[in-house]
Amino acid sequence: MTAADNGLHMGASERGENGGNHDVYHMLYKSADEGDLETINKVLNDNPDALMACFPPSNDRALHVAALAGHVKVVERLVMQMEREDLALRNDVDFTALHYAAGTGIKEMAECMVEKNPDLVSLPGQGLLPVLFASLDGHKCMASYLYDQTPKAALSPVGGHAGATLLTSSIRTDAYELVWKLLEDHPDLVFARDGDAESALMILARKP
């Protein structure tokens, strides 16, 4: 018996907990991971509560699974049925589904989530905002999109290392369009230190 077979359960939400049918949840997990939209439609039409099932080992919801696997149509289908606040649920490693979408670089997935819940861009996971998650993985277009959606105050040097870390990360990945946006909005970031105590000027000095 696999962990998924043995450990599937419903996550607690405003709609409560439900032991449910493990076979149904396993089918939903497998379909989300493989991008099987037809099966997902059947499962959710027959068992709408399965939408909030949690899957081991990290207590991911189906949306986490589909986003991590990069299945745009499945993500859009799940987001359509989810409540706005459910999109903000984190798994056991502190990530929302938007973090996983950011890490894939597939902008369409992030767009449908942010359109339904704009607050997602301000929710950190393991201390990282989604825009920084995208930048550290080298996804320039995704990082630029998420930057445009992120409140400017969240990246101010007054508020912590997030802005400086995004700036140094963008320089390292040659994402200079985002660099200019950051410096236009927050000129003081050029002197600010990131989470590794490095500044933009220090990174630029080491660039070939």
MISE-147973 format. One record per atom (N, C-alpha, C): residue number from 1; y negated, z negated, x negated. Coordinates in nm, 4 decimals, always signed. Example, Ala and Ser with C-alpha at 12.3 -4.5 7.8 and 13.67 -1.06 7.14 Angstrom:
residues 2
> seq  north  up  east
> 1  +0.5690  -0.7800  -1.3190
> 1  +0.4500  -0.7800  -1.2300
> 1  +0.3300  -0.7800  -1.3200
> 2  +0.2250  -0.7080  -1.2850
> 2  +0.1060  -0.7140  -1.3670
> 2  -0.0030  -0.7870  -1.2900
end
This chain:
residues 208
> seq  north  up  east
> 1  +0.1195  +0.0000  -0.0850
> 1  +0.0000  +0.0000  +0.0000
> 1  -0.1236  +0.0000  -0.0879
> 2  -0.2200  +0.0858  -0.0594
> 2  -0.3412  +0.0933  -0.1398
> 2  -0.4399  -0.0140  -0.0974
> 3  -0.5449  -0.0312  -0.1817
> 3  -0.6497  -0.1271  -0.1469
> 3  -0.7176  -0.0873  -0.0178
> 4  -0.7354  +0.0429  -0.0009
> 4  -0.8012  +0.0890  +0.1213
> 4  -0.7160  +0.0561  +0.2434
> 5  -0.5840  +0.0727  +0.2311
> 5  -0.4947  +0.0420  +0.3430
> 5  -0.4977  -0.1065  +0.3755
> 6  -0.5061  -0.1887  +0.2703
> 6  -0.4903  -0.3318  +0.2877
> 6  -0.6202  -0.4025  +0.3211
> 7  -0.7349  -0.3422  +0.2802
> 7  -0.8576  -0.4193  +0.2872
> 7  -0.9657  -0.3674  +0.3767
> 8  -0.9472  -0.2597  +0.4504
> 8  -1.0529  -0.2079  +0.5348
> 8  -1.0879  -0.3095  +0.6419
> 9  -1.2193  -0.3251  +0.6624
> 9  -1.2623  -0.4167  +0.7666
> 9  -1.3989  -0.3745  +0.8159
> 10  -1.4377  -0.4305  +0.9277
> 10  -1.5697  -0.4013  +0.9808
> 10  -1.6723  -0.4865  +0.9100
> 11  -1.7863  -0.4263  +0.8758
> 11  -1.8965  -0.5021  +0.8197
> 11  -1.9727  -0.5707  +0.9310
> 12  -2.0321  -0.6850  +0.8971
> 12  -2.1120  -0.7555  +0.9960
> 12  -2.2441  -0.6849  +1.0134
> 13  -2.2801  -0.6575  +1.1353
> 13  -2.4098  -0.5992  +1.1670
> 13  -2.4563  -0.6641  +1.2942
> 14  -2.5706  -0.6174  +1.3443
> 14  -2.6203  -0.6728  +1.4690
> 14  -2.5195  -0.6518  +1.5825
> 15  -2.4298  -0.5544  +1.5659
> 15  -2.3329  -0.5270  +1.6715
> 15  -2.2079  -0.6145  +1.6593
> 16  -2.2040  -0.6999  +1.5570
> 16  -2.0940  -0.7939  +1.5443
> 16  -1.9785  -0.7406  +1.4621
> 17  -1.8697  -0.8192  +1.4549
> 17  -1.7531  -0.7815  +1.3777
> 17  -1.6396  -0.7413  +1.4715
> 18  -1.5544  -0.6528  +1.4198
> 18  -1.4428  -0.6050  +1.5015
> 18  -1.3282  -0.5729  +1.4079
> 19  -1.2127  -0.6328  +1.4329
> 19  -1.0987  -0.6074  +1.3458
> 19  -1.0593  -0.4621  +1.3435
> 20  -1.0576  -0.3984  +1.4598
> 20  -1.0385  -0.2549  +1.4698
> 20  -0.9029  -0.2066  +1.4236
> 21  -0.8943  -0.0782  +1.4032
> 21  -0.7708  -0.0111  +1.3659
> 21  -0.7832  +0.0389  +1.2221
> 22  -0.7036  -0.0172  +1.1330
> 22  -0.7138  +0.0180  +0.9916
> 22  -0.6846  +0.1650  +0.9660
> 23  -0.5964  +0.2234  +1.0436
> 23  -0.5663  +0.3654  +1.0253
> 23  -0.6895  +0.4513  +1.0542
> 24  -0.7634  +0.4124  +1.1560
> 24  -0.8854  +0.4855  +1.1904
> 24  -0.9867  +0.4750  +1.0773
> 25  -1.0040  +0.3547  +1.0224
> 25  -1.1009  +0.3356  +0.9146
> 25  -1.0596  +0.4111  +0.7891
> 26  -0.9300  +0.4101  +0.7618
> 26  -0.8810  +0.4845  +0.6457
> 26  -0.9070  +0.6340  +0.6631
> 27  -0.8899  +0.6842  +0.7846
> 27  -0.9162  +0.8253  +0.8122
> 27  -1.0652  +0.8573  +0.7919
> 28  -1.1514  +0.7642  +0.8354
> 28  -1.2953  +0.7846  +0.8188
> 28  -1.3333  +0.7857  +0.6712
> 29  -1.2789  +0.6915  +0.5942
> 29  -1.3065  +0.6861  +0.4507
> 29  -1.2644  +0.8162  +0.3823
> 30  -1.1431  +0.8592  +0.4090
> 30  -1.0895  +0.9794  +0.3456
> 30  -1.1732  +1.1024  +0.3842
> 31  -1.2128  +1.1091  +0.5090
> 31  -1.2915  +1.2236  +0.5556
> 31  -1.4314  +1.2237  +0.4940
> 32  -1.4917  +1.1063  +0.4805
> 32  -1.6236  +1.0968  +0.4186
> 32  -1.6168  +1.1362  +0.2714
> 33  -1.5102  +1.0946  +0.2050
> 33  -1.4940  +1.1251  +0.0626
> 33  -1.4667  +1.2735  +0.0390
> 34  -1.3963  +1.3366  +0.1331
> 34  -1.3585  +1.4769  +0.1159
> 34  -1.4534  +1.5747  +0.1856
> 35  -1.5488  +1.5214  +0.2633
> 35  -1.6424  +1.6093  +0.3318
> 35  -1.5833  +1.6769  +0.4545
> 36  -1.4885  +1.6123  +0.5178
> 36  -1.4201  +1.6690  +0.6348
> 36  -1.4996  +1.6336  +0.7609
> 37  -1.5979  +1.7156  +0.7916
> 37  -1.6880  +1.6878  +0.9033
> 37  -1.6156  +1.6903  +1.0375
> 38  -1.5205  +1.7789  +1.0533
> 38  -1.4480  +1.7900  +1.1807
> 38  -1.3752  +1.6601  +1.2132
> 39  -1.3065  +1.6030  +1.1140
> 39  -1.2346  +1.4781  +1.1372
> 39  -1.3314  +1.3631  +1.1612
> 40  -1.4414  +1.3610  +1.0883
> 40  -1.5413  +1.2552  +1.1082
> 40  -1.5956  +1.2584  +1.2510
> 41  -1.6237  +1.3774  +1.3009
> 41  -1.6715  +1.3884  +1.4386
> 41  -1.5692  +1.3322  +1.5368
> 42  -1.4421  +1.3645  +1.5139
> 42  -1.3372  +1.3155  +1.6037
> 42  -1.3257  +1.1635  +1.5958
> 43  -1.3244  +1.1092  +1.4739
> 43  -1.3114  +0.9637  +1.4569
> 43  -1.4270  +0.8906  +1.5243
> 44  -1.5495  +0.9372  +1.5016
> 44  -1.6657  +0.8659  +1.5546
> 44  -1.6839  +0.8865  +1.7043
> 45  -1.6410  +1.0003  +1.7540
> 45  -1.6470  +1.0200  +1.8987
> 45  -1.5507  +0.9266  +1.9709
> 46  -1.4344  +0.9051  +1.9102
> 46  -1.3327  +0.8198  +1.9729
> 46  -1.3522  +0.6714  +1.9391
> 47  -1.4107  +0.6449  +1.8204
> 47  -1.4236  +0.5070  +1.7713
> 47  -1.5618  +0.4866  +1.7082
> 48  -1.6666  +0.4824  +1.7870
> 48  -1.8020  +0.4728  +1.7302
> 48  -1.8242  +0.3490  +1.6439
> 49  -1.7520  +0.2398  +1.6705
> 49  -1.7688  +0.1191  +1.5898
> 49  -1.7204  +0.1374  +1.4467
> 50  -1.6378  +0.2382  +1.4227
> 50  -1.5878  +0.2614  +1.2870
> 50  -1.7003  +0.2993  +1.1912
> 51  -1.8121  +0.3408  +1.2450
> 51  -1.9255  +0.3805  +1.1619
> 51  -1.9673  +0.2707  +1.0656
> 52  -1.9506  +0.1446  +1.1054
> 52  -1.9948  +0.0333  +1.0221
> 52  -1.8799  -0.0342  +0.9472
> 53  -1.7643  +0.0294  +0.9415
> 53  -1.6530  -0.0252  +0.8643
> 53  -1.6901  -0.0311  +0.7169
> 54  -1.6373  -0.1311  +0.6467
> 54  -1.6594  -0.1468  +0.5028
> 54  -1.5305  -0.1122  +0.4285
> 55  -1.5477  -0.0487  +0.3121
> 55  -1.4321  -0.0024  +0.2363
> 55  -1.4317  -0.0654  +0.0975
> 56  -1.3180  -0.1226  +0.0561
> 56  -1.3076  -0.1819  -0.0763
> 56  -1.3077  -0.0755  -0.1855
> 57  -1.3364  -0.1100  -0.3108
> 57  -1.3569  -0.2479  -0.3556
> 57  -1.5011  -0.2965  -0.3454
> 58  -1.5952  -0.2098  -0.3085
> 58  -1.7371  -0.2475  -0.3119
> 58  -1.7994  -0.2666  -0.1747
> 59  -1.7173  -0.2666  -0.0715
> 59  -1.7678  -0.2778  +0.0651
> 59  -1.8690  -0.1675  +0.0978
> 60  -1.8348  -0.0448  +0.0607
> 60  -1.9159  +0.0711  +0.0980
> 60  -1.8962  +0.1032  +0.2453
> 61  -2.0028  +0.1528  +0.3098
> 61  -1.9878  +0.2150  +0.4401
> 61  -1.9576  +0.3633  +0.4200
> 62  -1.9258  +0.4300  +0.5286
> 62  -1.8963  +0.5730  +0.5187
> 62  -2.0141  +0.6495  +0.4586
> 63  -2.1363  +0.6042  +0.4876
> 63  -2.2536  +0.6732  +0.4343
> 63  -2.2601  +0.6630  +0.2827
> 64  -2.2287  +0.5462  +0.2260
> 64  -2.2213  +0.5325  +0.0809
> 64  -2.1206  +0.6315  +0.0219
> 65  -2.0032  +0.6369  +0.0861
> 65  -1.8941  +0.7214  +0.0352
> 65  -1.9349  +0.8684  +0.0366
> 66  -1.9907  +0.9141  +0.1478
> 66  -2.0298  +1.0548  +0.1605
> 66  -2.1440  +1.0897  +0.0663
> 67  -2.2405  +0.9990  +0.0513
> 67  -2.3539  +1.0251  -0.0387
> 67  -2.3073  +1.0341  -0.1833
> 68  -2.2215  +0.9423  -0.2231
> 68  -2.1708  +0.9434  -0.3605
> 68  -2.0931  +1.0711  -0.3892
> 69  -2.0216  +1.1221  -0.2888
> 69  -1.9437  +1.2441  -0.3056
> 69  -2.0285  +1.3704  -0.2901
> 70  -2.1526  +1.3553  -0.2431
> 70  -2.2431  +1.4691  -0.2348
> 70  -2.2228  +1.5607  -0.1161
> 71  -2.1711  +1.5063  -0.0053
> 71  -2.1437  +1.5887  +0.1124
> 71  -2.2633  +1.5846  +0.2090
> 72  -2.3499  +1.6849  +0.2009
> 72  -2.4766  +1.6850  +0.2738
> 72  -2.4541  +1.6800  +0.4249
> 73  -2.3699  +1.7666  +0.4777
> 73  -2.3497  +1.7748  +0.6223
> 73  -2.2915  +1.6454  +0.6785
> 74  -2.2029  +1.5835  +0.6036
> 74  -2.1454  +1.4566  +0.6475
> 74  -2.2523  +1.3481  +0.6485
> 75  -2.3331  +1.3438  +0.5424
> 75  -2.4421  +1.2460  +0.5367
> 75  -2.5350  +1.2644  +0.6561
> 76  -2.5727  +1.3866  +0.6845
> 76  -2.6623  +1.4124  +0.7978
> 76  -2.5999  +1.3671  +0.9294
> 77  -2.4710  +1.3890  +0.9444
> 77  -2.4009  +1.3485  +1.0673
> 77  -2.3997  +1.1967  +1.0807
> 78  -2.3712  +1.1276  +0.9732
> 78  -2.3647  +0.9815  +0.9772
> 78  -2.5028  +0.9210  +1.0024
> 79  -2.6036  +0.9722  +0.9346
> 79  -2.7402  +0.9221  +0.9517
> 79  -2.7855  +0.9405  +1.0965
> 80  -2.7491  +1.0513  +1.1562
> 80  -2.7876  +1.0783  +1.2943
> 80  -2.7391  +0.9686  +1.3887
> 81  -2.6194  +0.9157  +1.3630
> 81  -2.5604  +0.8164  +1.4535
> 81  -2.5973  +0.6731  +1.4170
> 82  -2.6420  +0.6494  +1.2938
> 82  -2.6716  +0.5136  +1.2489
> 82  -2.8066  +0.4658  +1.2993
> 83  -2.8182  +0.3335  +1.3136
> 83  -2.9469  +0.2735  +1.3445
> 83  -3.0338  +0.2738  +1.2183
> 84  -3.1636  +0.2769  +1.2396
> 84  -3.2569  +0.2819  +1.1268
> 84  -3.2300  +0.1708  +1.0249
> 85  -3.2115  +0.0486  +1.0745
> 85  -3.1937  -0.0652  +0.9840
> 85  -3.0603  -0.0608  +0.9104
> 86  -2.9604  +0.0063  +0.9676
> 86  -2.8300  +0.0144  +0.9024
> 86  -2.8349  +0.0973  +0.7743
> 87  -2.9313  +0.1880  +0.7643
> 87  -2.9437  +0.2678  +0.6426
> 87  -2.9829  +0.1821  +0.5225
> 88  -3.0385  +0.0649  +0.5492
> 88  -3.0830  -0.0232  +0.4410
> 88  -2.9737  -0.1169  +0.3918
> 89  -2.8544  -0.1106  +0.4526
> 89  -2.7464  -0.2005  +0.4111
> 89  -2.7004  -0.1674  +0.2695
> 90  -2.6811  -0.2728  +0.1916
> 90  -2.6324  -0.2577  +0.0544
> 90  -2.4825  -0.2854  +0.0490
> 91  -2.4192  -0.2297  -0.0533
> 91  -2.2787  -0.2643  -0.0765
> 91  -2.2724  -0.3833  -0.1719
> 92  -2.1539  -0.4162  -0.2177
> 92  -2.1380  -0.5367  -0.3001
> 92  -2.1949  -0.5231  -0.4406
> 93  -2.2298  -0.4019  -0.4821
> 93  -2.2948  -0.3851  -0.6128
> 93  -2.4452  -0.3611  -0.5950
> 94  -2.4964  -0.3920  -0.4747
> 94  -2.6397  -0.3998  -0.4464
> 94  -2.7075  -0.2650  -0.4255
> 95  -2.6308  -0.1599  -0.3973
> 95  -2.6919  -0.0288  -0.3776
> 95  -2.6909  +0.0119  -0.2305
> 96  -2.8008  +0.0745  -0.1880
> 96  -2.8024  +0.1420  -0.0588
> 96  -2.7434  +0.2815  -0.0775
> 97  -2.7173  +0.3482  +0.0327
> 97  -2.6677  +0.4857  +0.0232
> 97  -2.7723  +0.5774  -0.0393
> 98  -2.9009  +0.5445  -0.0251
> 98  -3.0053  +0.6270  -0.0862
> 98  -2.9947  +0.6252  -0.2383
> 99  -2.9547  +0.5139  -0.2957
> 99  -2.9347  +0.5096  -0.4413
> 99  -2.8288  +0.6117  -0.4840
> 100  -2.7210  +0.6178  -0.4078
> 100  -2.6156  +0.7133  -0.4429
> 100  -2.6621  +0.8570  -0.4236
> 101  -2.7387  +0.8809  -0.3182
> 101  -2.7955  +1.0144  -0.2987
> 101  -2.8886  +1.0499  -0.4142
> 102  -2.9704  +0.9536  -0.4556
> 102  -3.0623  +0.9763  -0.5676
> 102  -2.9859  +1.0106  -0.6944
> 103  -2.8723  +0.9452  -0.7142
> 103  -2.7928  +0.9684  -0.8335
> 103  -2.7234  +1.1028  -0.8376
> 104  -2.7087  +1.1667  -0.7211
> 104  -2.6475  +1.3000  -0.7194
> 104  -2.7490  +1.4109  -0.7449
> 105  -2.8768  +1.3831  -0.7162
> 105  -2.9794  +1.4862  -0.7299
> 105  -2.9867  +1.5816  -0.6116
> 106  -2.9106  +1.5568  -0.5054
> 106  -2.9099  +1.6456  -0.3886
> 106  -3.0187  +1.5978  -0.2920
> 107  -3.1323  +1.6660  -0.2955
> 107  -3.2514  +1.6186  -0.2248
> 107  -3.2319  +1.6137  -0.0743
> 108  -3.1542  +1.7068  -0.0183
> 108  -3.1365  +1.7102  +0.1272
> 108  -3.0792  +1.5787  +0.1811
> 109  -2.9912  +1.5154  +0.1049
> 109  -2.9340  +1.3883  +0.1502
> 109  -3.0409  +1.2808  +0.1550
> 110  -3.1229  +1.2744  +0.0511
> 110  -3.2294  +1.1744  +0.0483
> 110  -3.3307  +1.1988  +0.1588
> 111  -3.3617  +1.3249  +0.1830
> 111  -3.4625  +1.3581  +0.2837
> 111  -3.4224  +1.3090  +0.4223
> 112  -3.2972  +1.3287  +0.4606
> 112  -3.2583  +1.2882  +0.5961
> 112  -3.2574  +1.1359  +0.6092
> 113  -3.2226  +1.0642  +0.5015
> 113  -3.2257  +0.9175  +0.5066
> 113  -3.3685  +0.8649  +0.5136
> 114  -3.4549  +0.9176  +0.4283
> 114  -3.5930  +0.8695  +0.4211
> 114  -3.6699  +0.9061  +0.5478
> 115  -3.6380  +1.0192  +0.6055
> 115  -3.7036  +1.0583  +0.7303
> 115  -3.6744  +0.9565  +0.8406
> 116  -3.5527  +0.9046  +0.8424
> 116  -3.5157  +0.8075  +0.9458
> 116  -3.5645  +0.6672  +0.9113
> 117  -3.5648  +0.6323  +0.7833
> 117  -3.6105  +0.4993  +0.7417
> 117  -3.6919  +0.5105  +0.6125
> 118  -3.8233  +0.5304  +0.6243
> 118  -3.9081  +0.5467  +0.5057
> 118  -3.9083  +0.4257  +0.4130
> 119  -3.8701  +0.3081  +0.4643
> 119  -3.8713  +0.1873  +0.3811
> 119  -3.7629  +0.1888  +0.2739
> 120  -3.6658  +0.2778  +0.2848
> 120  -3.5556  +0.2802  +0.1879
> 120  -3.6044  +0.3002  +0.0450
> 121  -3.7122  +0.3760  +0.0278
> 121  -3.7596  +0.4061  -0.1084
> 121  -3.8108  +0.2820  -0.1802
> 122  -3.8406  +0.1766  -0.1043
> 122  -3.8950  +0.0538  -0.1633
> 122  -3.7902  -0.0534  -0.1863
> 123  -3.6638  -0.0225  -0.1549
> 123  -3.5572  -0.1220  -0.1693
> 123  -3.4873  -0.1053  -0.3036
> 124  -3.4985  -0.2050  -0.3918
> 124  -3.4307  -0.1937  -0.5218
> 124  -3.2818  -0.2206  -0.5108
> 125  -3.2072  -0.1651  -0.6022
> 125  -3.0646  -0.1935  -0.6162
> 125  -3.0401  -0.2275  -0.7620
> 126  -2.9899  -0.3472  -0.7887
> 126  -2.9773  -0.3965  -0.9259
> 126  -3.1108  -0.3836  -0.9988
> 127  -3.2186  -0.4070  -0.9256
> 127  -3.3520  -0.4036  -0.9844
> 127  -3.4137  -0.2653  -0.9959
> 128  -3.3424  -0.1625  -0.9538
> 128  -3.3909  -0.0252  -0.9683
> 128  -3.4289  +0.0346  -0.8338
> 129  -3.5517  +0.0852  -0.8232
> 129  -3.5897  +0.1628  -0.7065
> 129  -3.5153  +0.2963  -0.7086
> 130  -3.4937  +0.3580  -0.5937
> 130  -3.4228  +0.4870  -0.5917
> 130  -3.4866  +0.5927  -0.6811
> 131  -3.6197  +0.5972  -0.6878
> 131  -3.6853  +0.6974  -0.7727
> 131  -3.6461  +0.6792  -0.9185
> 132  -3.6336  +0.5560  -0.9610
> 132  -3.5939  +0.5300  -1.0997
> 132  -3.4477  +0.5640  -1.1218
> 133  -3.3660  +0.5389  -1.0209
> 133  -3.2242  +0.5750  -1.0268
> 133  -3.2103  +0.7254  -1.0517
> 134  -3.2894  +0.8044  -0.9796
> 134  -3.2854  +0.9498  -0.9959
> 134  -3.3365  +0.9913  -1.1327
> 135  -3.4440  +0.9299  -1.1767
> 135  -3.5036  +0.9663  -1.3052
> 135  -3.4100  +0.9353  -1.4218
> 136  -3.3485  +0.8195  -1.4198
> 136  -3.2589  +0.7815  -1.5291
> 136  -3.1375  +0.8741  -1.5390
> 137  -3.1006  +0.9343  -1.4248
> 137  -2.9902  +1.0306  -1.4254
> 137  -3.0373  +1.1727  -1.4545
> 138  -3.1668  +1.1898  -1.4787
> 138  -3.2185  +1.3203  -1.5177
> 138  -3.2400  +1.4179  -1.4035
> 139  -3.2496  +1.3678  -1.2802
> 139  -3.2693  +1.4557  -1.1648
> 139  -3.4190  +1.4694  -1.1363
> 140  -3.4811  +1.5680  -1.1970
> 140  -3.6267  +1.5804  -1.1920
> 140  -3.6789  +1.6059  -1.0516
> 141  -3.6188  +1.6990  -0.9798
> 141  -3.6665  +1.7323  -0.8448
> 141  -3.6494  +1.6138  -0.7510
> 142  -3.5366  +1.5468  -0.7596
> 142  -3.5131  +1.4294  -0.6759
> 142  -3.6135  +1.3190  -0.7096
> 143  -3.6356  +1.2953  -0.8378
> 143  -3.7289  +1.1914  -0.8787
> 143  -3.8706  +1.2233  -0.8302
> 144  -3.9097  +1.3489  -0.8395
> 144  -4.0428  +1.3891  -0.7940
> 144  -4.0569  +1.3684  -0.6432
> 145  -3.9542  +1.4070  -0.5670
> 145  -3.9576  +1.3872  -0.4221
> 145  -3.9678  +1.2386  -0.3884
> 146  -3.8825  +1.1566  -0.4490
> 146  -3.8822  +1.0142  -0.4175
> 146  -4.0118  +0.9468  -0.4627
> 147  -4.0688  +0.9954  -0.5713
> 147  -4.1968  +0.9400  -0.6154
> 147  -4.3037  +0.9622  -0.5087
> 148  -4.3055  +1.0799  -0.4512
> 148  -4.4049  +1.1119  -0.3482
> 148  -4.3877  +1.0248  -0.2237
> 149  -4.2670  +0.9734  -0.2012
> 149  -4.2401  +0.8895  -0.0839
> 149  -4.2575  +0.7404  -0.1127
> 150  -4.2614  +0.7037  -0.2392
> 150  -4.2656  +0.5624  -0.2773
> 150  -4.4094  +0.5103  -0.2761
> 151  -4.4333  +0.3956  -0.2141
> 151  -4.5687  +0.3390  -0.2144
> 151  -4.6209  +0.3213  -0.3568
> 152  -4.7437  +0.3608  -0.3798
> 152  -4.8011  +0.3549  -0.5145
> 152  -4.7989  +0.2135  -0.5717
> 153  -4.8184  +0.1142  -0.4847
> 153  -4.8215  -0.0240  -0.5324
> 153  -4.6889  -0.0661  -0.5956
> 154  -4.5783  -0.0058  -0.5530
> 154  -4.4468  -0.0434  -0.6058
> 154  -4.4308  -0.0053  -0.7522
> 155  -4.5153  +0.0870  -0.8008
> 155  -4.5040  +0.1353  -0.9387
> 155  -4.6251  +0.0973  -1.0233
> 156  -4.7095  +0.0128  -0.9697
> 156  -4.8262  -0.0326  -1.0439
> 156  -4.7826  -0.1227  -1.1599
> 157  -4.8499  -0.1138  -1.2759
> 157  -4.8143  -0.2022  -1.3877
> 157  -4.8366  -0.3496  -1.3553
> 158  -4.9174  -0.3768  -1.2545
> 158  -4.9401  -0.5154  -1.2142
> 158  -4.8154  -0.5755  -1.1503
> 159  -4.7324  -0.4889  -1.0893
> 159  -4.6185  -0.5381  -1.0127
> 159  -4.4893  -0.5534  -1.0896
> 160  -4.4869  -0.5212  -1.2185
> 160  -4.3633  -0.5335  -1.2954
> 160  -4.3386  -0.4120  -1.3828
> 161  -4.2118  -0.3920  -1.4221
> 161  -4.1763  -0.2872  -1.5184
> 161  -4.1403  -0.1536  -1.4542
> 162  -4.1328  -0.1458  -1.3215
> 162  -4.0789  -0.0258  -1.2571
> 162  -4.1573  +0.0998  -1.2943
> 163  -4.2898  +0.0935  -1.2864
> 163  -4.3717  +0.2104  -1.3173
> 163  -4.3598  +0.2538  -1.4617
> 164  -4.3636  +0.1567  -1.5531
> 164  -4.3530  +0.1885  -1.6954
> 164  -4.2151  +0.2448  -1.7281
> 165  -4.1120  +0.1909  -1.6655
> 165  -3.9765  +0.2412  -1.6898
> 165  -3.9612  +0.3828  -1.6363
> 166  -4.0213  +0.4100  -1.5210
> 166  -4.0181  +0.5458  -1.4678
> 166  -4.0927  +0.6418  -1.5601
> 167  -4.2028  +0.5967  -1.6154
> 167  -4.2806  +0.6811  -1.7061
> 167  -4.2026  +0.7120  -1.8333
> 168  -4.1462  +0.6119  -1.8968
> 168  -4.0718  +0.6368  -2.0213
> 168  -3.9460  +0.7199  -1.9948
> 169  -3.8813  +0.6943  -1.8812
> 169  -3.7640  +0.7739  -1.8452
> 169  -3.8019  +0.9199  -1.8237
> 170  -3.9146  +0.9430  -1.7586
> 170  -3.9602  +1.0796  -1.7324
> 170  -3.9952  +1.1520  -1.8616
> 171  -4.0520  +1.0813  -1.9569
> 171  -4.0829  +1.1428  -2.0864
> 171  -3.9539  +1.1796  -2.1594
> 172  -3.8567  +1.0904  -2.1556
> 172  -3.7301  +1.1164  -2.2238
> 172  -3.6593  +1.2398  -2.1676
> 173  -3.6734  +1.2618  -2.0364
> 173  -3.6043  +1.3744  -1.9727
> 173  -3.6951  +1.4971  -1.9572
> 174  -3.8121  +1.4926  -2.0217
> 174  -3.9075  +1.6050  -2.0175
> 174  -3.9530  +1.6385  -1.8756
> 175  -3.9604  +1.5376  -1.7907
> 175  -4.0081  +1.5571  -1.6531
> 175  -4.1604  +1.5377  -1.6518
> 176  -4.2311  +1.6311  -1.7155
> 176  -4.3743  +1.6096  -1.7382
> 176  -4.4581  +1.6229  -1.6122
> 177  -4.4095  +1.6940  -1.5117
> 177  -4.4831  +1.6975  -1.3848
> 177  -4.4939  +1.5575  -1.3254
> 178  -4.3829  +1.4828  -1.3322
> 178  -4.3837  +1.3457  -1.2824
> 178  -4.4661  +1.2551  -1.3742
> 179  -4.4613  +1.2798  -1.5033
> 179  -4.5439  +1.2036  -1.5976
> 179  -4.6909  +1.2139  -1.5594
> 180  -4.7367  +1.3364  -1.5315
> 180  -4.8782  +1.3544  -1.4981
> 180  -4.9123  +1.2863  -1.3664
> 181  -4.8223  +1.2943  -1.2698
> 181  -4.8463  +1.2258  -1.1424
> 181  -4.8618  +1.0756  -1.1634
> 182  -4.7714  +1.0196  -1.2415
> 182  -4.7748  +0.8756  -1.2669
> 182  -4.9052  +0.8336  -1.3346
> 183  -4.9450  +0.9089  -1.4359
> 183  -5.0655  +0.8712  -1.5107
> 183  -5.1920  +0.8957  -1.4298
> 184  -5.1874  +0.9935  -1.3413
> 184  -5.3022  +1.0162  -1.2537
> 184  -5.3185  +0.9002  -1.1563
> 185  -5.2066  +0.8504  -1.1045
> 185  -5.2117  +0.7400  -1.0088
> 185  -5.2292  +0.6044  -1.0767
> 186  -5.1731  +0.5906  -1.1968
> 186  -5.1754  +0.4615  -1.2669
> 186  -5.2064  +0.4840  -1.4158
> 187  -5.3307  +0.5096  -1.4523
> 187  -5.3637  +0.5381  -1.5933
> 187  -5.3209  +0.4273  -1.6897
> 188  -5.3210  +0.3026  -1.6427
> 188  -5.2862  +0.1911  -1.7316
> 188  -5.1394  +0.1902  -1.7726
> 189  -5.0569  +0.2707  -1.7062
> 189  -4.9153  +0.2743  -1.7428
> 189  -4.8938  +0.3258  -1.8844
> 190  -4.9884  +0.4004  -1.9380
> 190  -4.9708  +0.4557  -2.0723
> 190  -4.9561  +0.3448  -2.1761
> 191  -5.0112  +0.2282  -2.1468
> 191  -5.0018  +0.1158  -2.2408
> 191  -4.8960  +0.0136  -2.1986
> 192  -4.8436  +0.0265  -2.0777
> 192  -4.7501  -0.0734  -2.0249
> 192  -4.6133  -0.0608  -2.0915
> 193  -4.5421  -0.1718  -2.0993
> 193  -4.4074  -0.1748  -2.1561
> 193  -4.3037  -0.1685  -2.0447
> 194  -4.1966  -0.0936  -2.0709
> 194  -4.0886  -0.0832  -1.9729
> 194  -3.9911  -0.1998  -1.9879
> 195  -3.8778  -0.1916  -1.9206
> 195  -3.7807  -0.3001  -1.9244
> 195  -3.7202  -0.3242  -2.0618
> 196  -3.7321  -0.2261  -2.1510
> 196  -3.6840  -0.2410  -2.2892
> 196  -3.7976  -0.2677  -2.3864
> 197  -3.9134  -0.3048  -2.3325
> 197  -4.0319  -0.3383  -2.4115
> 197  -4.0857  -0.2188  -2.4893
> 198  -4.0646  -0.0978  -2.4365
> 198  -4.1194  +0.0219  -2.5000
> 198  -4.2277  +0.0823  -2.4106
> 199  -4.3251  +0.1457  -2.4739
> 199  -4.4337  +0.2088  -2.4000
> 199  -4.4192  +0.3603  -2.4059
> 200  -4.4971  +0.4267  -2.3223
> 200  -4.4967  +0.5724  -2.3211
> 200  -4.5369  +0.6282  -2.4582
> 201  -4.6369  +0.5657  -2.5211
> 201  -4.6836  +0.6138  -2.6520
> 201  -4.5733  +0.6011  -2.7565
> 202  -4.4943  +0.4954  -2.7496
> 202  -4.3843  +0.4771  -2.8449
> 202  -4.2787  +0.5855  -2.8254
> 203  -4.2470  +0.6193  -2.6998
> 203  -4.1482  +0.7222  -2.6727
> 203  -4.1993  +0.8586  -2.7197
> 204  -4.3262  +0.8878  -2.6902
> 204  -4.3842  +1.0158  -2.7306
> 204  -4.3859  +1.0308  -2.8817
> 205  -4.4086  +0.9216  -2.9527
> 205  -4.4148  +0.9270  -3.0990
> 205  -4.2788  +0.9640  -3.1602
> 206  -4.1725  +0.9372  -3.0871
> 206  -4.0384  +0.9671  -3.1386
> 206  -3.9867  +1.1027  -3.0926
> 207  -4.0611  +1.1677  -3.0004
> 207  -4.0159  +1.2987  -2.9521
> 207  -4.0270  +1.4019  -3.0625
> 208  -3.9293  +1.4920  -3.0762
> 208  -3.9368  +1.5950  -3.1791
> 208  -4.0464  +1.6966  -3.1487
end
